[in-house]
Amino acid sequence: VCIIKSVKATRMKDPGSGKMVDDYWESSKKMLNDPGFLDSLKTYDKDNIPPAIITKIRPYVENPEFEPAKIKQASTAAFGLCCWVRAMEAYDRVAKVSVTCSSHHPLYPPLPSSTRST
């Protein structure tokens, strides 16, 4: 969720390696404490997710440990956030395929952008 919402990670020292790494836990706690957080997910502009964001989240979505059923075993709240992230990635992927297909097929004119946003 932090990546999609462009919330920066906190640089922390990895206890195992001693190297500085991006850690989203501190950043995510701040984000989750925002009273408008849930509303920001509901109103997120899913039609204009930057390609760089999709590239960054795709490894998470493709990770077998990031499956909603596995996440739900640890936390119902994390389960909901996992589903939201996966839905945003899937929506972006399908929307781009739909636009590409319709723009190249004479029988299927492109959908107006207002139709895709619902």
Backbone bond lengths (Angstrom), bond angles and torsions (degrees), N, CA, C in turn:
res aa  C-N    CA-C-N  psi(-1)  N-CA   C-N-CA  omega(-1)  CA-C   N-CA-C  phi
1 V - - - 1.445 - - 1.535 109.55 -
2 C 1.326 116.46 -40.70 1.471 119.49 178.65 1.524 111.00 -58.38
3 I 1.310 116.51 -43.11 1.460 120.07 -177.99 1.526 110.19 -64.53
4 I 1.326 117.22 -47.14 1.465 120.49 -179.03 1.526 110.91 -61.90
5 K 1.325 116.79 -39.35 1.457 120.65 -177.69 1.530 112.21 -88.51
6 S 1.319 117.17 9.68 1.468 123.63 177.81 1.527 112.97 57.08
7 V 1.322 116.06 37.70 1.468 121.51 173.83 1.522 106.82 -87.84
8 K 1.308 116.54 124.16 1.457 120.92 -175.82 1.524 111.50 -72.27
9 A 1.320 115.31 144.83 1.459 121.80 175.22 1.527 109.88 -73.63
10 T 1.314 115.41 158.52 1.453 121.51 173.69 1.524 107.34 -93.21
11 R 1.318 117.58 131.96 1.468 120.73 177.54 1.525 108.12 -78.59
12 M 1.324 115.62 123.52 1.463 121.14 -177.81 1.520 109.21 -135.60
13 K 1.310 114.72 156.88 1.460 119.40 176.47 1.526 108.33 -82.12
14 D 1.333 116.11 126.57 1.459 121.49 176.87 1.526 108.82 -70.95
15 P 1.338 117.88 122.10 1.469 119.69 -177.45 1.526 113.03 -61.54
16 G 1.322 117.70 -30.11 1.461 120.75 -178.76 1.514 113.73 -75.96
17 S 1.334 116.29 -46.59 1.470 119.92 -174.18 1.524 112.98 -102.02
18 G 1.329 117.13 -20.85 1.455 120.73 -175.90 1.515 113.49 80.91
19 K 1.335 116.97 -2.32 1.459 121.47 179.60 1.520 110.18 -84.14
20 M 1.329 115.94 154.88 1.457 121.31 176.51 1.535 108.63 -77.43
21 V 1.328 116.06 131.46 1.460 121.81 -178.97 1.527 109.40 -134.12
22 D 1.329 115.65 160.75 1.460 120.81 173.93 1.523 108.14 -78.74
23 D 1.326 116.19 128.09 1.460 121.86 178.79 1.526 107.88 -125.18
24 Y 1.316 116.41 121.95 1.454 120.72 -177.17 1.530 113.48 -92.64
25 W 1.316 118.85 -5.33 1.464 120.10 -175.05 1.530 111.65 -62.76
26 E 1.326 117.80 -50.73 1.474 119.80 -179.84 1.530 110.94 -62.38
27 S 1.310 116.36 -42.77 1.466 120.87 179.25 1.523 111.02 -64.35
28 S 1.322 116.22 -39.97 1.467 119.13 -178.14 1.521 111.65 -69.40
29 K 1.317 117.95 -34.32 1.472 119.75 177.39 1.524 110.72 -61.77
30 K 1.318 116.71 -41.40 1.468 120.38 177.30 1.524 110.41 -64.03
31 M 1.316 116.52 -43.99 1.454 121.34 -178.88 1.533 110.57 -63.26
32 L 1.327 117.08 -44.09 1.462 121.36 -178.25 1.526 112.22 -67.32
33 N 1.321 117.43 -26.34 1.464 121.20 178.97 1.525 113.35 -80.89
34 D 1.310 116.88 -8.39 1.467 120.81 178.39 1.528 108.66 -68.69
35 P 1.347 118.69 123.36 1.469 120.75 -179.52 1.530 113.75 -58.27
36 G 1.302 118.67 -23.89 1.461 121.78 -179.51 1.520 113.62 -95.13
37 F 1.322 116.92 10.69 1.463 120.11 -174.57 1.531 112.89 -58.32
38 L 1.324 117.82 -53.03 1.469 119.75 -177.92 1.521 111.58 -61.32
39 D 1.311 116.36 -40.35 1.459 119.57 177.89 1.532 110.72 -63.16
40 S 1.337 116.33 -35.72 1.468 119.18 179.93 1.526 111.40 -66.19
41 L 1.333 117.14 -29.83 1.466 120.01 176.14 1.533 110.13 -72.57
42 K 1.323 116.00 -40.90 1.468 120.33 -179.22 1.524 112.16 -65.69
43 T 1.321 116.49 -33.78 1.465 120.37 -176.04 1.531 113.02 -101.83
44 Y 1.319 116.98 9.83 1.461 120.75 -178.14 1.533 109.90 -58.59
45 D 1.318 117.11 137.24 1.467 122.91 -177.79 1.532 110.04 -79.55
46 K 1.319 115.42 80.88 1.461 121.29 -175.72 1.527 113.22 -69.01
47 D 1.320 117.35 -16.21 1.466 120.21 179.52 1.521 113.09 -81.93
48 N 1.313 117.13 -8.70 1.467 120.05 -176.49 1.526 112.22 -133.18
49 I 1.329 116.84 43.52 1.465 120.20 177.21 1.527 107.37 -74.51
50 P 1.322 117.22 123.72 1.468 119.00 -179.69 1.538 111.56 -60.84
51 P 1.323 117.23 139.49 1.472 120.51 179.13 1.538 112.90 -54.22
52 A 1.328 117.27 -34.86 1.471 119.84 179.48 1.529 111.21 -62.84
53 I 1.321 117.21 -34.67 1.464 121.55 178.11 1.530 109.71 -67.61
54 I 1.318 116.59 -45.47 1.471 120.56 178.83 1.522 109.98 -60.39
55 T 1.320 116.71 -41.94 1.465 120.73 178.40 1.523 110.81 -60.64
56 K 1.337 116.82 -39.37 1.465 120.58 -179.44 1.525 112.90 -71.25
57 I 1.341 117.93 -35.25 1.468 118.44 -177.03 1.527 113.40 -87.02
58 R 1.321 117.38 -20.44 1.474 119.36 -176.00 1.532 113.14 -55.37
59 P 1.337 120.80 -42.59 1.478 118.40 177.81 1.537 113.13 -59.56
60 Y 1.326 116.62 -33.12 1.457 119.33 177.02 1.526 110.58 -68.32
61 V 1.311 116.04 -45.60 1.466 121.38 -178.42 1.532 110.52 -63.33
62 E 1.315 116.85 -35.27 1.461 121.09 -178.98 1.526 112.93 -82.45
63 N 1.325 117.85 -10.35 1.464 122.29 179.79 1.532 109.87 -72.74
64 P 1.341 118.29 124.71 1.470 120.38 -179.50 1.531 113.49 -60.75
65 E 1.309 117.98 -21.13 1.463 121.01 177.67 1.530 112.05 -77.31
66 F 1.335 117.33 -13.41 1.460 122.25 -179.42 1.532 110.35 -97.26
67 E 1.312 116.77 33.63 1.457 122.78 176.53 1.523 108.62 -87.71
68 P 1.322 117.91 134.08 1.464 120.28 -178.08 1.533 114.56 -51.08
69 A 1.327 117.66 -41.27 1.472 119.95 -179.06 1.522 111.62 -61.90
70 K 1.322 117.39 -39.53 1.472 120.73 178.24 1.522 111.02 -69.80
71 I 1.318 115.93 -41.58 1.465 120.53 -179.11 1.532 110.19 -64.76
72 K 1.312 116.85 -38.31 1.468 121.21 -177.95 1.525 112.20 -61.29
73 Q 1.322 116.84 -29.41 1.467 120.75 178.02 1.525 111.26 -63.43
74 A 1.307 116.45 -28.69 1.468 120.59 -179.08 1.519 112.22 -92.21
75 S 1.351 116.97 -39.55 1.464 119.83 -174.10 1.519 110.95 -162.48
76 T 1.326 115.96 129.63 1.461 120.39 176.55 1.528 110.46 -67.41
77 A 1.324 117.07 -38.65 1.468 120.38 178.88 1.529 110.41 -64.58
78 A 1.333 117.25 -44.45 1.463 120.66 178.39 1.524 110.68 -64.24
79 F 1.323 116.84 -33.40 1.457 121.77 175.98 1.531 110.25 -58.67
80 G 1.324 116.78 -47.45 1.457 121.13 179.48 1.517 112.24 -61.75
81 L 1.324 116.66 -41.79 1.467 120.80 179.60 1.526 110.86 -68.24
82 C 1.320 116.16 -38.76 1.469 121.15 176.99 1.528 109.57 -60.33
83 C 1.332 116.04 -46.47 1.473 120.04 179.04 1.521 111.03 -61.21
84 W 1.323 117.01 -39.69 1.471 120.62 -179.62 1.528 110.63 -64.10
85 V 1.335 116.68 -46.15 1.471 120.66 -179.89 1.525 109.93 -61.30
86 R 1.319 116.54 -46.61 1.463 120.34 179.90 1.536 110.99 -62.98
87 A 1.333 117.00 -37.79 1.467 120.89 178.89 1.527 111.02 -66.02
88 M 1.333 117.53 -40.30 1.466 120.24 179.08 1.522 110.60 -64.35
89 E 1.327 116.61 -42.54 1.468 120.26 179.59 1.522 110.11 -65.79
90 A 1.337 117.40 -43.74 1.466 121.01 -179.78 1.528 110.63 -65.07
91 Y 1.317 116.95 -42.53 1.469 120.75 178.88 1.525 110.11 -59.72
92 D 1.325 115.98 -45.39 1.463 120.39 -179.43 1.529 110.27 -61.59
93 R 1.327 116.30 -44.82 1.460 120.94 -178.88 1.529 110.69 -63.03
94 V 1.322 118.24 -46.97 1.460 122.33 -178.68 1.524 111.20 -68.42
95 A 1.317 117.40 -40.91 1.467 120.37 179.71 1.521 110.84 -61.54
96 K 1.324 117.31 -40.82 1.464 120.17 -179.65 1.521 111.22 -69.33
97 V 1.333 117.44 -38.85 1.456 120.43 177.98 1.520 109.47 -66.31
98 S 1.326 116.81 -42.40 1.467 121.47 179.87 1.520 111.26 -60.60
99 V 1.320 116.85 -45.24 1.467 121.08 179.88 1.524 109.97 -65.96
100 T 1.328 117.36 -42.49 1.461 121.10 -179.87 1.520 110.53 -63.30
101 C 1.336 116.82 -46.88 1.463 120.24 -178.81 1.522 111.28 -64.25
102 S 1.326 116.90 -46.35 1.461 118.87 -176.42 1.523 111.87 -68.55
103 S 1.321 117.56 -29.16 1.461 118.60 -179.38 1.524 112.31 -76.90
104 H 1.337 116.70 -14.42 1.460 120.02 -179.27 1.517 113.05 -110.18
105 H 1.311 117.48 1.25 1.459 119.44 -176.76 1.528 109.36 -116.97
106 P 1.332 117.56 122.80 1.469 119.96 -175.21 1.529 113.93 -65.70
107 L 1.325 118.69 -24.00 1.461 120.76 -179.26 1.518 112.99 -84.68
108 Y 1.324 117.04 -15.09 1.462 120.67 -176.40 1.522 110.29 -122.92
109 P 1.312 117.15 90.38 1.463 118.66 178.91 1.534 110.04 -66.39
110 P 1.309 117.32 155.19 1.466 120.08 179.66 1.527 111.09 -59.17
111 L 1.335 114.65 143.99 1.463 120.07 175.56 1.519 109.14 -74.62
112 P 1.315 116.95 144.41 1.478 118.68 173.04 1.524 108.67 -62.53
113 S 1.305 117.46 146.88 1.469 120.43 -177.80 1.518 111.70 -59.67
114 S 1.320 118.72 -29.83 1.466 120.38 179.28 1.516 111.51 -67.00
115 T 1.319 119.40 -26.98 1.456 122.48 178.78 1.513 110.99 -72.96
116 R 1.333 117.63 -37.67 1.456 121.58 -177.49 1.528 112.30 -73.74
117 S 1.287 119.34 -21.29 1.462 120.56 -172.58 1.523 113.23 -84.11
118 T 1.320 118.76 -0.42 1.463 119.30 -179.98 1.493 111.92 -95.11
